[in-house]
Amino acid sequence: MFRPLPLYIGLRYTRAKRRNHFISFISLISMLGIMLGIVALIVVLSVMNGFHKEIQERILGMASHATLADPHGDLSDWPDILARVRAHPAVVGAAPFVEVQAMLANGGNVSGALLRGILPLEEDQVAELRRDMVRGSVDELVEGEFSIILGQELAYALEVGVGDKVTVVTPQVSATPIGVMPRLKAFNVVGIFAVGMSDYDRGAAFLHLRDAAKLMRLGEGVTGVRLKLQDMFAAPRLSREIAMDLGGLYRVVDWTQHHKNFFAALRTEKRMMTIILFLIVAVAAFNIVSTLVMVVTDKRSDIAILRTLGTSPARVMGIFMVQGTTIGVIGTLLGVVGGILLAINVEQIVATIEGWFDVHFLDPNIYYISTLPSDVHLSDVLYVGLGAFSMSLLATLYPAWRAARTDPAEALRYE
């Protein structure tokens, strides 16, 4: 079977037991370094993906994929808009809402919050509020009873529970015989929810749509319509399509715009962590340089003999590139396989370690996410593998170039 000379000799040098065992040791260290760097990179990226996915699901459990509103005021024709957007093939659900910033008070405890008026059954189409309830029920929001559901941290701050009352103070004012006064209304606390995100648990409350409209004097109008789409990642494109289908008269904002800074920060964090961890792989890959430099020095006489037999400098260079690339390929393959296996099972492994040593790495009393989620992305694995292989290939160029420049007469002079 025909095998190119550089490949044959390069693989033979890799397999052969070297006279200098230190070179073999450095080769092994280089291989293990690449493997461990890739494992660390894949596991860390997968855990970061898991955290990002968990946070994203929690945010989108409360926020909608897209929000439709009238830029000039409140929506008075929202029943017609609901019917039209629900007819769009990409829309899974739609629900009206009324939204207002208000202040909640209970005795001396006062806190600001975002109040959202909803229709409980309609809200199920676009959000997961019912899933996040820890006490009470969404169905307790009945029109005319002025009931309210509070976030868990907000309820703690106000020192209220289910069955208590809170006073809602809105920005609107009322004229009274004693002057202009802010509008006040007492609400019954009928439920408490916990999302695991401070923005909602500490700063959000829900009430019935009609009660919110009365509080804000909107009449039959609403603030806007919330949409749930088939593909949330296509929300920017789909929201523009829906806006055009409605004649361009309404403003449609998707979830990536609502939380633009937050998700941009997550992407930047992942990018910087990738760069930092790639330095581990780079250090291990460039250990190949020292390995091959020592191999070239050790094989000077062999190189000289090959040159005298007519082997071209390019083929000599190829021999040592094959040897260095083999180290990189083996380290990369072991790292990719080990990284995927560890990333898939990291949650169970961490749970086992916690059980053995009776510790909790993510205390649920401190962290909203107390487990270690992992989400392996094929694209991340490919980028890491190709990046590590490319670094290994680059690391072989200088030693191989030095081998190709070996002078046969000088190398054989003292042999």
Secondary structure, DSSP 8 states (H G I E B T S, - for coil): ----HHHHHHHHHHHS--S-HHHHHHHHHHHHHHHHHHHHHHHHHHHHHHHHHHHHHHHHHHS-SEEEEBTTB-BS-HHHHHHHHHTSTTEEEEEEEEEEEEEEEETTEEEEEEEEEE-HHHHTTT--TTTTEEEE-GGG--TTS-EEEEEHHHHHHHT--TT-EEEEEEEEEEEETTEEEEEEEEEEEEEEE--S-HHHHTTEEEEEHHHHHHHHT-TT-BSEEEEEES-GGGHHHHHHHHHHHTTT-SEEEEHHHHTHHHHHHHHHHHHHHHHHHHHHHHHHHHHHHHHHHHHHHHTHHHHHHHHHTT--HHHHHHHHHHHHHHHHHHHHHHHHHHHHHHHHHHHHHHHHHHHHHT--SS-TTT-S--S------HHHHHHHHHHHHHHHHHHHHHHHHHHHT--HHHHHTT-
